[in-house]
């Protein structure tokens, strides 16, 4: 089953512009073209787009996704390498969660200082402070 980029986008859940970006960056290979010059995606290309989409949803970088894609086509022992990339990404996600929790606390305190009808807003003053 081959299909144009719009259908590939629909089947993979990846936006058309994002598909083009992935092709430019070498994350996905450039598809064959029809006689009319339109991109023509096969099931393997759509599966690859879904893989990349899942990786992006989990926060993997483009560089890591390229490595994971290469590992997925390798005959060597790849699980340990893929796992190491996963652990590294997990550490990054946990760090971001900790940062978000700190932001939550800080914003909660700032917003709590705002009161209806107050002329000088403590939150705005705090944001402008050194």
C-alpha positions as CSV (number, residue, x, y, z in Angstrom):
1,X,0.0,0.0,0.0
2,X,1.6,3.3,-1.1
3,X,0.0,6.6,-0.4
4,X,0.6,10.4,-0.7
5,X,2.0,12.6,2.1
6,X,-1.5,13.6,3.3
7,X,-2.5,10.0,3.8
8,X,0.9,9.1,5.4
9,X,0.3,12.0,7.8
10,X,-3.1,10.7,8.7
11,X,-1.9,7.1,9.1
12,X,1.2,8.0,11.2
13,X,-0.2,10.9,13.2
14,X,2.7,13.1,12.1
15,X,2.0,16.5,10.5
16,X,2.9,17.0,6.9
17,X,5.5,19.8,7.6
18,X,7.0,17.5,10.3
19,X,7.3,14.7,7.8
20,X,9.1,17.0,5.4
21,X,11.4,18.2,8.3
22,X,12.2,14.6,9.2
23,X,13.2,13.9,5.6
24,X,15.4,17.0,5.4
25,X,17.1,16.0,8.7
26,X,17.7,12.4,7.4
27,X,15.5,10.9,10.2
28,X,13.4,9.3,7.5
29,X,14.5,8.5,4.0
30,X,13.1,10.5,1.1
31,X,10.3,8.5,-0.3
32,X,9.9,7.4,-3.9
33,X,8.1,9.9,-6.1
34,X,5.2,9.2,-8.4
35,X,5.4,10.1,-12.1
36,X,3.7,13.4,-11.2
37,X,6.5,14.1,-8.7
38,X,4.5,13.5,-5.5
39,X,5.9,11.7,-2.5
40,X,4.8,8.1,-2.3
41,X,5.0,6.5,1.1
42,X,4.9,2.7,1.8
43,X,3.9,0.9,4.9
44,X,7.5,0.7,6.2
45,X,7.9,4.5,5.9
46,X,4.6,5.0,7.8
47,X,5.8,2.6,10.5
48,X,9.1,4.6,10.8
49,X,7.1,7.8,11.1
50,X,5.1,6.3,14.0
51,X,8.3,5.1,15.7
52,X,9.7,8.6,15.5
53,X,6.5,10.1,16.7
54,X,6.5,7.8,19.8
55,X,10.1,8.7,20.5
56,X,9.4,12.4,20.3
57,X,6.4,12.0,22.6
58,X,8.7,10.4,25.1
59,X,11.2,13.3,24.8
60,X,14.0,11.7,22.9
61,X,16.2,14.1,20.9
62,X,16.5,13.9,17.2
63,X,20.1,12.6,17.6
64,X,19.0,9.9,19.9
65,X,16.1,8.9,17.6
66,X,18.6,8.5,14.7
67,X,20.7,6.2,16.9
68,X,17.7,4.2,18.0
69,X,16.6,3.8,14.4
70,X,20.1,2.5,13.5
71,X,20.0,0.2,16.4
72,X,16.6,-1.2,15.3
73,X,18.2,-2.3,12.0
74,X,21.4,-3.7,13.6
75,X,22.3,-7.4,14.1
76,X,24.5,-6.6,17.1
77,X,23.5,-6.6,20.7
78,X,21.4,-3.4,20.7
79,X,19.2,-3.7,23.8
80,X,22.0,-2.5,26.1
81,X,22.7,0.5,23.9
82,X,19.1,1.4,23.5
83,X,18.6,1.0,27.2
84,X,21.4,3.4,28.0
85,X,19.8,6.0,25.7
86,X,16.5,5.4,27.5
87,X,18.0,5.8,30.9
88,X,19.7,9.0,29.8
89,X,16.4,10.3,28.5
90,X,14.6,9.2,31.7
91,X,17.1,11.2,33.8
92,X,16.4,14.3,31.7
93,X,12.6,13.8,32.0
94,X,13.0,13.5,35.8
95,X,15.1,16.6,35.9
96,X,12.4,18.5,34.0
97,X,9.7,17.3,36.3
98,X,11.8,18.6,39.3
99,X,12.1,21.9,37.6
100,X,8.4,22.0,36.9
101,X,7.6,21.3,40.5
102,X,9.9,24.2,41.6
103,X,8.1,26.4,39.1
104,X,4.7,25.3,40.5
105,X,5.7,26.3,44.0
106,X,7.1,29.6,42.9
107,X,4.1,30.5,40.8
108,X,1.7,29.4,43.5
109,X,3.4,31.8,45.9
110,X,3.3,34.6,43.4
111,X,-0.3,34.1,42.4
112,X,-1.3,33.9,46.1
113,X,0.0,37.5,46.5
114,X,-2.5,38.8,44.0
115,X,-5.8,40.1,45.3
116,X,-8.8,41.6,43.4
117,X,-8.9,45.3,43.5
118,X,-5.3,45.7,44.5
119,X,-3.6,48.6,42.7
120,X,0.1,47.6,43.1
121,X,0.5,44.0,42.2
122,X,3.1,42.1,44.4
123,X,3.5,39.5,41.7
124,X,4.4,42.0,39.0
125,X,6.8,43.8,41.5
126,X,8.4,40.5,42.3
127,X,8.9,39.7,38.6
128,X,10.6,43.0,38.0
129,X,12.8,42.8,41.1
130,X,16.5,42.0,40.9
